[in-house]
Amino acid sequence: MITKIQNIANETQYNSNKEKFVSALYWNLVAAGLKPCIVNDKYIELDGVDYHFIKNRRSCTYTVAIV
């Protein structure tokens, strides 16, 4: 599942504001047929697992990790 989320995160437009990125990623996950939940504006919960996002400013991407 983390690979699928990472692939969708890579397709989501990078935003240096993590809250805006998570919101955009949420809608992309919904469009992909998943049922995510946003937690504290910075995390996404999916199937009982919390995912957080590590910003890489050099490559303008986020890396998905399990909390």
VOGU-3710 file (C-alpha; in Angstrom, 3 decimals, decimal comma):
1> mitkiqnian> 0,000/0,000/0,000  2,858/2,402/0,786  4,129/2,016/-2,792  0,714/2,914/-4,194  0,507/5,989/-1,953  4,061/7,001/-2,924  3,197/6,728/-6,624  0,124/8,917/-6,156  2,173/11,357/-4,032  4,720/11,599/-6,857
11> etqynsnkek> 1,904/12,541/-9,247  0,504/15,139/-6,838  1,746/18,670/-7,381  4,500/19,553/-4,889  3,605/22,262/-2,395  6,058/23,477/0,253  3,091/23,812/2,622  2,565/20,266/3,905  -1,099/20,850/4,823  -1,949/21,878/1,259
21> fvsalywnlv> -0,001/18,933/-0,145  -1,803/16,474/2,149  -5,157/17,945/1,137  -4,350/17,578/-2,573  -3,023/14,053/-1,983  -6,210/13,157/-0,093  -8,355/14,058/-3,107  -6,051/12,142/-5,458  -6,345/9,070/-3,229  -10,146/9,401/-3,215
31> aaglkpcivn> -10,094/9,659/-7,014  -8,028/6,449/-7,085  -10,832/4,649/-5,248  -9,263/4,605/-1,783  -10,890/5,803/1,454  -8,270/7,897/3,281  -8,709/10,128/6,311  -6,695/13,276/7,084  -5,257/13,376/10,620  -4,112/16,709/12,127
41> dkyieldgvd> -3,769/18,223/8,633  -0,355/16,543/8,234  -0,979/12,795/8,118  -3,152/10,425/6,153  -4,712/7,337/7,665  -5,619/4,508/5,349  -6,806/1,067/6,458  -5,775/1,787/10,068  -2,206/2,806/9,179  -0,945/6,387/9,606
51> yhfiknrrsc> 1,351/7,747/6,907  3,460/10,874/7,206  5,354/12,767/4,563  8,988/13,815/4,619  9,794/16,860/2,524  12,829/16,820/0,245  13,369/20,412/-0,811  16,239/19,574/-3,127  14,136/17,349/-5,379  10,779/19,050/-4,555
61> tytvaiv> 9,127/15,796/-3,511  7,636/14,129/-0,460  8,581/10,659/0,707  5,859/8,559/2,311  6,674/6,833/5,612  4,670/4,898/8,154  4,314/6,601/11,536
//
